[in-house]
Every structure is written in structure tokens, then in C-alpha cells.
Amino acid sequence: MKKLPTSRRQFLQLAAGAGVASTGFNLMAKETATAGAAAPVIGDQRIHLEFDSEMRLRVSGAAQAALTGWSAAERLDLGPDSRLERFQLRSQSLEDMEGPLGKGTRLRLVGRLDAPQIEKTVVVELYRNFPGFAVYQVSYRYLGQEPVAISQWTQLALTVPNAGTASAGATRGAKDSAPPFWSFCGSTHSDRRDWVQPVRAGFKQDNFMGMEASDYGGGTPIVDVWRPDGGVAIGHIETTPRLVSLPLSCSATELNLSMTEKVKQTLKPGDVLVLPLAFVAAHRGDYFTVLDTYRRIMAVRGIASPQPPKAAYDAIWCAWGYERDCTLQMIVDTLPKVRELGLRWAVIDDGWQTNVGDWKVSTVRYPGGEADMRGLVKTIRSQGLEARLWWAPLAVAPGSDLLHDHTDMLLLDKDGAVQNVSWWNSFYLCPGYQPTVDYMTGLVRKFIGDWGYAGLKIDGQHLNSVAPCYNPAHKHARPEESVEKLQDFFQAVYAAALQSNPQAVVELCPCGTSYSFFNFRSFNQAPASDPESSWQVRHKGKSLKALMGPSAAFAGDHVELSTGGADFASTVGIGGIVSTKFTWPRDPKPKDSFLLTPAHEPIWRKWIALYNEKQLPLGTYRGELYDIGFDRPETHVIEKAGRFYYAFYGRDFSGSVPLRGLKGGRYRVRDYYNERNLGEVTARNNRLQVAFNDFLVIEAVPA
């Protein structure tokens, strides 16, 4: 029985023409010449991929409804005026197979270009356990005699007709009608834009997976676009980051997406160029099912979020409301109110340290140094709370002892220059250099094992990715090793935390960036990461519930960052953990105060109590039931212990809403924020007449 090739060597054998035996499930396929043969096609109940005689591709969704037009999905650029994309199909085979992802079907195509002489192989695999998600591998073998230089490759270049749509009513940012498409882009941008955006004519986004700015970069290598009748997504499932782009653009007539990379590679006779292991997916509804399937496939391939400890779901207070001038006494004075409101975590934020790099206790704010830090942890515990410490690794400040003694740790560019971390006016350290790893894991053991902290808040936009490193002291085999080994750095940090405390909560907050999926093995709580609106809280929550799991420990981040500064509903309703950075009983910053006033306190008290009562993050987020782009009002639902919790968001909404996902029997519906009954529904008669402004959170309880 032939397994799915899991190593590069195995794939090269396949791509070079090695025979592939059938699993014998249904058919005994052999590679056949295309003359007189049917056009190659592979599909399941959710996706169909068709190829023509020039190996062009068309993607269809459910019921074989075309999602894309015909396009030359792959091409090689030899220069600005030389593009190779029309390969004549020479042979094809279709067979059952079994691999690490289970049982499925494999289509193998081989084509040829005569000038220059290049053989192209496309292998497409569909698995029964992952319908609608086609694994897609492309390779090129050079058959010519003279070397040929490649400047860029492109794969899965797809074109979606833009017919426009007037459905679904008004949308965020729309001046008139709904957009023709919505999109999820897993890239990072220094302007901290939305991950989920409407797409209209004129939309253009490169979605580079490398560094977009000196300290912003990385992400999850997926772009998904959808319209009311279906969507298509592309990306790669490699287990290390690749410096690719997934450009998305939209004109008045069509939408274009692809995956591409600029390279400087010369193919010599017999050389094989293997592109990243990619995928193309088709779906109904929004992007949630694609991200969820990607998560499950990547778990098989070795990257999966760990199971959070129970404490990861406890409500959070953070001292960042006092900002960097926060003192020991300010924290101690606030703790009684933190406990009284029902919060369970006290997070000591930026400002406790002498500088970024040395990570020594500031005796200006903690006169007793490390003794004060240990004492603070004991004080926090005496209030029935747990203590978490803020930390920004991989950055080192000018003037620090670490930089003076260990310039060898610096990440350097090809000109030997340092890489800047802007927020702290610091420089990058290389995560692929073992002395850096050893220094940072030693700090973790001190924070948790010595000082007694029960968790870490690892923070900074610079942590999502790094630039290639050219520091000769590191002896990298390739500069990109720094990029690829960032995930190993975080894994070492996470392991050190759990060795000191097996129940440690490790939070990663890559400020404002779209999380790098490759780091997901190494933290067990994810915040909304400095949201700039309630909309960001909600769509980041939906995205992270898909990428980490439907019961992920996702925190809405400080509620003071939501629209209006008090929108607990956008966290609680989607199954997020509540978090606040209020100050009390006084705030030394009257201009930018986060003081918990008598007017604010009843709101904070009520929502925190509701959160502690419902514990919705421990339920299952059902992101497949509602389209966050086209459904109105915007709806999220959580299933927990036989009950369904729906959250609706919109301005001055009045109308009928469907309660999807209900099982058999009758359900009593209750507005649990305003404590009022709304009637009864069933799975068959599931529509409810409602009216609300901003939000409505309801509970459907089996009658």
C-alpha cells in the first residue's frame, strides 16, 4: 500500500515519475496518455477541480457550481518579459490512496514545455475526513542542457468573476449596497487593519508572510474570499513559515488571488523545483470552516494548540491601566476591588523592569527589588487571585547589560545592521541562536519557579515573525533559519514554563498582528491582541476559535479597548474571556484615565458576574452556522451542556432572526442580560422576532 509521500525525498521520487501503487479500495488506476482520454477531474461533495489540455484549472463548489473561471494556475517567471505557464498535458492518473490524513483519492498530472524543456507535475489529493479541502503539490523538473534562471513562481492563481451583489443589506464600511465579496487574510500589517474585510472593486492587498515593517510580519498563510453562494480559499500547509505572498485584488469584473514568491534560483539539468505543499478549498458560508479544517490538518502534521488549564478561562484584571509608571502600592491598593468584582487574575504589566533585555526589577517602583516581587505574588494569592507577569522577549534595549555583554545574540541583516523593535526602541535578538534561547528560558524559570508567578503575558508585535538573520556568529545554514526557528524558540519558552508549573497559563499577545499559526503550539491563551474596535474583538474571536479549537481560551483583551470602552457583550457573547485594566481607587493619569467610577462599576460588576455564571468559553463555538459577512444581524452561537447561547450585534435592528443549530424538542428563549423571556422555538420553527440596539444576548434552554 503506497502512503502519501511525507518526506521531500519521497515526493521527489513521485514527481520524477516513480510508480504509485493503488490502495485497491475502488480502482486500479494507471498513468495514461491524454490522447482521447477524458479531461482530468477530481472532486467530492464540496469541491471539484477540473484541468484542461494545457493544465489550466477551474474550481467548482457544491453541486459543481463554478466558483472560478479557467486560469493558468501555475507559472514560472524567467524575467519581467518571460512567463512559462502553458504546459501540454502528457499523462494523468487517478487512484485511491491512504496517507497520514486518512483515506482519499489522488490525481496526478504530468505536462511538458518544449522551450525551455521543463516537465511539470501536479498532484492533487482529496481526503474523506476533510471534504472540500484539496491538498495541492506542484513540482518542475528541468530537462534542458543549459541552466535557466527562475525569478518568481506562482501557484493556484485563480480568477473569480465579480458579478456584484445587492443581497444582505448594508455592511460595515459600505456607503450603499453590500460588497460582492468578503475576505479573510492571514497577513500582518503595521496599520493593524481588520483580518476580515469587505472586498469591492479597487481592493488590493499583497498579504506577504514575511516582514511588512521592521517589527511587523508573519501570519497564517491563508486567503479566503466568499460571496453569498460560496467561497474559495488558498494557502499552504507547510510546517515552517515560508516567505510567500498571497495577493488578493478585485476589479470591476473579477477578483484574483494566488500564492507567489520571488526567488533567485538557477535550474541545472535534472534539477527539481518543488513548490510549497499548498491547498485549495471550496465552502459555503464564511471562512470559519476552512480555518477549522486547516487547524485539524495541521494538528496531524504536528502543529496544534495545547489544551488550556482551567485557570486560563478565569477573568482577568491587568495593571496596564496605570501604564509604565505603575508602582507596587498602586497594584496592592487595587487588589481588593479586583477580588470583589469576581476577577481571578492580576497581571503585572510593562514597567516592572529596569529595561527591556536585562529584565531586572526596577527599584524605583519596587524598592525591595526581587524580594518585593516575590512579596507581591504572595499578596496577590492572599486575595484569592493568581499572578501573571508581562514580558517582551527577543528585544534588547541600547544601554542594557545584555547588549553590552552579548552582541553575538543580535539579529543582523545582510549589511550587518541591527533590526529595530520600534515600541521599546530596542533591537531584535535572533531566536535561532541557542545562547538567546538559553538566556530567555532561564528568565522563564526565574519568573515562575523563583518569583512564583502562575502565568506569563508574552507581548509585542515583534514576536509574530523575524527577518532573515545574517549574523556570522550564528552559523546559520541559511538566513531564513531565524524565521523558521522562531516557533522552536517559543516551544522552548513554553516547555520551560510548564516545567516550572504544569498548570501555567502562557498568553501570547502579538500586538495588533494576525497570529502566526506556526507559534500556536506554544501558548494556551490568546487575546484579541490590542483590538481597535468591537468588530475586531468579534472577528478575531471567530478566527482564533477556528484556528485554536472551538473551546479555545480566547480573551477579548481589555474591555477599555472596545468601541465605547465598555462593550463586554462583544467578548461574552462570542465565548471570550473578560478582561479589564481599570484603575482604583484613584488614577494618576487624569487625561487618559481608566478609573472605575461609580457610574462604571455596576456595568463591570454585572458583566463579570454573567461571565462567571455562564463560562461560555468552555462551550463549543459553532462558527459554521452564521456568515459573519453577509448574515444580518451579525450572529455568533455557542453550544454548551445542551443549551444554545446566541449573540446578535447591530444598530437599531428590528426583525425576525433564525436560531440555527437547535436539536429536537422545544426551547425556552431568554434575554439573559435584561432578564426577560422571549418565547419558545423549535429546530423547525426557529425564527424569533426581536428588536435591539448594539447587542442582544440570549439563551435557548431545552423546555
Helices and strands as residue ranges (DSSP letters): H 8-15, E 32-33, E 41-43, E 48-51, E 57-60, G 62-64, E 75-79, E 82-84, E 88-99, E 102-113, E 118-127, E 133-142, E 148-161, E 181-187, E 196-199, E 204-205, E 211-213, E 216-217, E 219-227, E 230-236, E 248-250, E 254-267, E 272-274, E 278-283, H 288-300, G 310-313, E 316-318, G 319-325, H 328-340, E 345-348, H 370-382, E 386-391, E 395-396, H 401-405, G 407-409, E 420-421, E 426-428, H 434-444, I 445-450, E 455-459, G 461-463, G 472-474, H 481-484, H 486-500, E 505-509, G 517-522, E 526-527, H 534-548, E 554-555, G 559-561, G 563-565, H 569-572, E 579-580, H 601-614, G 616-618, E 620-621, E 634-640, E 643-658, E 666-671, E 676-682, E 687-702
